Amino acid sequence: MIEWEPDPERPKWIQVTEIIRRRIEDGTYAPRTPVPSIERIRQEFGVSRNTARKILRHLAFEGWVRPRPSMGTFVVPEHERRPPEEEEG
């Protein structure tokens, strides 16, 4: 795991989202395995419960993870990821 020094110029939720995304890309969190829970994210990065939820929701929106009720949030295999649909307008 990497040591994390928050950048005060950027929102914490974006910084933590990027860290978790990198961990998925480098295989730290393998496909079909769970990513850390809201509580674990909260403890590791010193963010609020709401911020941890926002991070996982954003990763799900981007297609990196998929929540499974009562089981946790799991890494989506690369070949199954779909980028968010672009807004028309």
C-alpha positions, -999 to +999 in steps of 0.1 A: +000+000+000+012+035-007+017+062+019-007+090+013-001+126+018-033+145+010-029+174-014-048+203+002-054+218-032-076+189-044-107+172-029-098+142-008-125+121-025-109+126-059-074+117-045-086+085-028-106+075-059-074+078-079-055+057-054-081+029-054-083+030-093-045+026-094-047-003-071-072-020-094-051-013-124-019-027-108-037-058-095-036-050-058-073-055-060-078-083-084-109-088-106-139-102-089-124-095-054-138-070-029-124-035-026-121-021+009-153-015+027-166+020+036-152+016+071-118+004+058-115+034+034-126+057+062-099+043+085-071+041+060-076+076+045-091+095+073-122+105+054-158+106+066-183+077+060-201+099+035-169+106+016-161+069+015-195+061+001-190+088-025-157+072-036-173+038-040-203+053-059-180+071-082-159+041-089-191+021-097-203+049-120-170+047-139-174+009-142-144-001-120-164-017-093-199-032-088-217-033-055-233-066-044-259-061-017-250-077+016-216-089+002-196-057-005-182-040-036-162-060-061-137-052-088-152-055-123-129-075-147-114-052-174-132-069-202-165-062-185-159-025-177-180+000-195-171+037-193-199+061-182-221+072-211-212+106-223-238+132-220-253+146-251-259+182-255 
